[in-house]
């Protein structure tokens, strides 16, 4: 068999994002044991940096040894016992996935729904909580399938009326690109993924758990249905006792530490500002080209941008030409948005001015070839004005 040599791509889809060469280099460091004193010290440093990233003082702030979807599953299987009332806010694929896990975990599911591409009506959430008094309210902070940002400040205002309800938040596409404010917004269980705004390869799911959520987990009447994701076991490996649970992915934790170190070196506010500015420049360029964004401005993610595909333009043809001619990867729509939108990630190391300008230029060239009438250079010029 021949050696596999992956092509070089510019990753501007819904994830993964480009990875800093220093992170890739860190993965090539020599292996040591998962109970080696040096690795245990690294685990402590990872936890400290994750707390800063999540903006929390939660003691149980760790990476789950699996992808972001395992972060989601760990949240629900640890907090839900059969018959527990759970409200899930759904406006895209990942809200639907939350709902599926609730049902599989034996929870009593109720849904608050919004159209894909729209934000939530806070009164609808309040009405649901008044009716059901759920033990858990679950929301997706950054809905990767639609580009919608849910405002956690508004969620907190509603939950102030329901102090017994725990708040569970999906931060997979926002962590590292937006403020998530875990303590500020009274989030009880937040989870992310390393491959989005953190610009680390996929393979770990950072989580953070509040003291009152830990109390809920420890007071369960039944064991957690997943042995691997049972936090009453996992916390002992990451805590003072260092009790063996599983063989941690050593090299992935090297990569996570390096990505967190890079984030810390850049500074959180500076990083958020970079994501915001590149988002604004991209949107300005898209709109100057006569294209439309799916989401209204106040509800838009900075890290994941959704663009309506113009009438008569083929999603597949455009994305294939971007990949083959410019080595740029962007994503297509899912579910009801299939063939209707492009999903453009400006996350982590991929969120750069040069990438924004390159994509706008490439889109203009391809769309003109496909018969769309565009004002030549309008997109690039509008984006440049944002940067100036």
Secondary structure by P-SEA (a helix, b strand, c coil): ccbbbbccccccccccccccaaaaaaaaccccccccaaaaaaaaaaaaaaaaaacccccccccccccaaaaaaaaaaacccccbbbbbbbccaaaaaaaaaaaaaccccccccccccccccaaaaaaaaaaccccbbbbcccccccbbbbcaaaaaaaacccccbbbbbbccccccccccccccccccbbbbbccccccccccbbbbbbcaaaaaaaaacccccccccccaaaaaaaaccccccccccaaaaaaaaaaaaaaaaaacaaaaaaaaaaaaaaaaaaaaaaccccccccccccccbbbbbbcccccaaaaaaaaaaaccccbbbbcccccccbbbbbbccccccaaaaaaaaaaaaaaaaaaccccccaaaaaaaaaaac
